[in-house]
Amino acid sequence: MKLYADLHLHSRYSRATSKQMNVLDMSKYAKYKGLNVLGTGDFTHPKWLQELKERLTPTSGGFYEYDGTYYVLQAEVSNIYSHLGKVRKVHHVILAPDFETVDKINQALLKWGRLDYDGRPIFGKSSQELVKTVMNINPMCEVIPAHAWTPWFGVLGSMSGYDSLKDCYGEQMHHIHAIETGLSSDPPMNWRLSQLDEFTLVSNSDSHSPWPYRMGRECNVFDINPSYNELIKAIRTRKNFLMTIEINPAMGKYHFDGHRNCSFSCSPKEAEKLNNICPVCKRPLTIGVEHRVEELADRPPGFKPENAVPYIDLIPLIEIISRIAGKGMTTKSVWQDYMSWINRFGDEFKIMLDVPEEKLLDFDEQVGKAIIMVRNRQVKIKPGFDGEYGMPLFDEGGVQNPARRVEAQRDLKSFF
C-alpha cells in the first residue's frame, strides 16, 4: 500500500499554531492533500495527549486512526545546553509505538521540566541524554534530528549546531537512523556529506497549520502496510521507502545568507566577499543552509550515493493558483479554485504527480502550464533567507504579480 506520510506536525498547543490543528481538521485537510499518515504532534502536552487518547482508535497494525487517516504518535523536543564550549540548540522529532510508551516518556521528561506550557517543550539536557532516555524506554521509538540544517535549531546548523553528528550524539549514535532534511535543504545537498551516508533522509512539513500550503509540503512515500513496525523498518533500512516529496530548498526560510530586518540576502559566494558581514547593519549575517552545506561538504555537487532514496520537487498547488491569480493563498477565490481542482481530480498529490498534461491544460490552461513547469523543474525561485520564505517565479502561465510576496491573510475556517 502506498502511504504518503508527514511525520512532523504540531498541535494547537504549540506557539504560533492554528487553532485548526486538531484531529478533525487535520484529517479533513490530509484528504485534500493526499496524505494518509500524519504525525500527531505534541504528545508531550497533557491536554493534547488526552484529546489523542479520546479521539484516536488503535489499528491492528499499530497505527492509530481517525476518519480514515492514520496517525503515528509524535512529538518535538527542544534541547538547549552547553557542550564542547558552545551553546547548542537542537530539536528532535520523537516517534512512539503506543500510548503506554508515550506515558513513560512523558514521566521521564517531567523530571527535566514542565510539559504543559508549550507543545514543543524545552529542556536543558543534551541530545545524548534525550536519545538515551527515550530508547531505554522502548527501542522501537525513533528519535530523529529535526530540520537538521536550520541555523538556530538544527544539529548541523550554522549558529548552534555541530560539525558532525558524532560530536552531537557520541555513544548514542547507534540509535540515530535518520535525519530530517528540513525545508531549506534537499537530498542532493545532504548527499555531499559522506558522514550522512548511513542515515536515511526523511522529509516532513513541521507544519503549524493543516492548510494545504503547509501540511504535506514535504513528506515521505512508503510502499508498506499501515503498520508502525513496518514504518520504522522502512526508515531504518530504506526498504520500501519509495521517495521523499520536497519543496525546492530555495523556498525554505534559511536557504541563502542574509538579514531579514535589513531586507538583504545573498549567495554563499557573495557572503564570503563581504566577509559574512551585512552591508546594511555591519553585523554578522545569518549563515544559511546552502552556505553551511558548502562548509561541511566533502563531495562535489551532483554526487549520489548508491542506496539513496529518490526524491521529487513540488510546489503546493494552492501556492501556484495564488501566484497566477495575484491573490493571497487564503483568499476565498483562491480556495474555491483549489477545491475545484480537488473535486475534479481527487487529491493534490494525484494532480501534481499523475494527471496527464492534456487534462491539466484542458481544465485550466494557466494553472496547468504552471504544474507542468513544476514537474519539469523549470520554475525559478527567489531564495528564502533568515526566516523569510523563498518565492516561486513563473516565467509563463499568466502570473499577474510575480514579485509580490503573498502571505496568509485570513483564517480559512470562515469559508466552511
Stockholm file with secondary structure:
# STOCKHOLM 1.0

chainA/1-416         MKLYADLHLHSRYSRATSKQMNVLDMSKYAKYKGLNVLGTGDFTHPKWLQELKERLTPTSGGFYEYDGTYYVLQAEVSNIYSHLGKVRKVHHVILAPDFETVDKINQALLKWGRLDYDGRPIFGKSSQELVKTVMNINPMCEVIPAHAWTPWFGVLGSMSGYDSLKDCYGEQMHHIHAIETGLSSDPPMNWRLSQLDEFTLVSNSDSHSPWPYRMGRECNVFDINPSYNELIKAIRTRKNFLMTIEINPAMGKYHFDGHRNCSFSCSPKEAEKLNNICPVCKRPLTIGVEHRVEELADRPPGFKPENAVPYIDLIPLIEIISRIAGKGMTTKSVWQDYMSWINRFGDEFKIMLDVPEEKLLDFDEQVGKAIIMVRNRQVKIKPGFDGEYGMPLFDEGGVQNPARRVEAQRDLKSFF
#=GR chainA/1-416 SS CEEEEECCBCCTTSTTCCTTCSHHHHHHHHHHHTCCEEECCCTTSHHHHHHHHHHCEECTTBCEEETTEEEEEEEEEEEEEEETTEEEEEEEEEEESSHHHHHHHHHHHHTTSCSSSCSSCEESSCHHHHHHHHHHHCTTCEEEESSTTCTTTSTTCTTTCCSCHHHHHGGGGGGCCEEECCTTCCHHHHTTCGGGTTSEEECCCCBSSCSTTTTTSSEEEEESCSBHHHHHHHHHHCTTEEEEEECCGGGSTTSBEEETTTTEEECHHHHHHTTTBCTTTCSBCBCCHHHHHHHHCCSCTTCCCTTCCCEEECCCHHHHHHHHHTSCTTSHHHHHHHHHHHHHHSSHHHHHHTSCHHHHHHHCHHHHHHHHHHHTTCCEEECCBTTBCCEEECSSSCCSCTTCCCCCCSCGGGGC
#=GC SS_cons         CEEEEECCBCCTTSTTCCTTCSHHHHHHHHHHHTCCEEECCCTTSHHHHHHHHHHCEECTTBCEEETTEEEEEEEEEEEEEEETTEEEEEEEEEEESSHHHHHHHHHHHHTTSCSSSCSSCEESSCHHHHHHHHHHHCTTCEEEESSTTCTTTSTTCTTTCCSCHHHHHGGGGGGCCEEECCTTCCHHHHTTCGGGTTSEEECCCCBSSCSTTTTTSSEEEEESCSBHHHHHHHHHHCTTEEEEEECCGGGSTTSBEEETTTTEEECHHHHHHTTTBCTTTCSBCBCCHHHHHHHHCCSCTTCCCTTCCCEEECCCHHHHHHHHHTSCTTSHHHHHHHHHHHHHHSSHHHHHHTSCHHHHHHHCHHHHHHHHHHHTTCCEEECCBTTBCCEEECSSSCCSCTTCCCCCCSCGGGGC
//
